[in-house]
Amino acid sequence: MGVQNKEIKRLNREESYVEFLVEECVVENAREIQIHTVAGMCDNRHVLTLRKNESGDFKLNRNGQAYSNFGIPYQQYELEWAADEGNFVKVFEMINSGFQVVEQVKSR
């Protein structure tokens, strides 16, 4: 495992990194959020996409991966509902509680 991945995983264990991601990487009234993850046990990387539908609700796209591959101990709708509430700290903490950790976030 590379030094950079170890640093990303260490930062994700700290509450301040999740808050940084929300404050600096999620734009106000975002319509799409790309959440780049890296696996906790190896260097596998994936992207989760939260995108607003016609009703204005966020829907999670796993980009071809099964939800169970992420090991998130919450239902998918719970992530979507937290995103609908604008609680992205909670969304990222839910993702980090599984097999993956949030590496990077991009939004528009």
N, C-alpha and C positions, 0 to 999 in steps of 0.2 A: 504494500500500500504506500502510495506516495506521501511525501511530507505535506503537500497541499491538501490532500484528502483528510489527513489526520487533523490538520488545523481547522478545516471546515467542520468536521465532526466535533472537535473540541468547542469551537465557537457556538455551535448549535446547542450544546448543553448549557450554555449561559443564556439567561433570559434576555440580556441586552442585545444579543445578535438577532433574535426573533423580532424584537421591537425595532431594531435598525432596519431589518428587511421591510417591515410594515411601513415605517415612517419614510424611508428613502426610496423604496422600490415599487410601492403600490400607489399609483396616481389616484387622485380624488375622482370619484364616480367612474372607476375603471369598468370597462365593458369586457375585457379579457385579461387574464392573468396566467402567465406561463410560470410554472413552478418546477425548477430543475432540481432533481434529487440525486443523491449518491447513496449506494447501499452501505449499511453499517458494517457488514462483514467482508465486503470486497469493493471493487471500484465500479460496479455496474451503475450506469446512469440512465435515468428515465425522465420524462417530462409529463407532468400533470397539467391540464389546461382547465381553468375555470372560465366559462364563457356565459355571458348573459343571453337568455333566449328572448323570444318575442314578448314574453310577459314581464321581462325585466328580472327574472330569477336566474341565479347562477346554476349551471349544470357542469358536472365534472366529466371531462374526457380523459381517459387513461392512455390514449394514443396506442391502442392495440394490446396493452398489458391487462391482465386480470387484476381486479381490485385486491384479491387475496395475495398477490405477489408483493404488495407493499406492506403487508402485515399490520395494517392500521387497525387498532382494536375498537374502531367506531364504524358505524354504518356510513355508507357513502352519502346518504341524505343528510347526515349530521354535519358533514363538511360543507355541503351545499347550503344548508340553512344558516350555519355560522357565517359563511361568506355573504349570504343575503342580508344578514344583520350588520355587515361591515366589520365583523370581528375576525380580522385576519391573523391576529396573534393566536387566537384559539385554533384557527385552521392550520397554521404552521406547527403549533404544538401537537395537534392531533396527528399530523403527518410524521413528525419527529418521534412520536411514541411507537411507531411501527419499525419495520426493517430498514427504512430509508430515512435520510435526513435532508432537509432543505439546503441546497447548495447555493442557489441563485434564484432571484425572482425578477421577472420583467412584466410590465403591464402597459396597457394603453386604454 
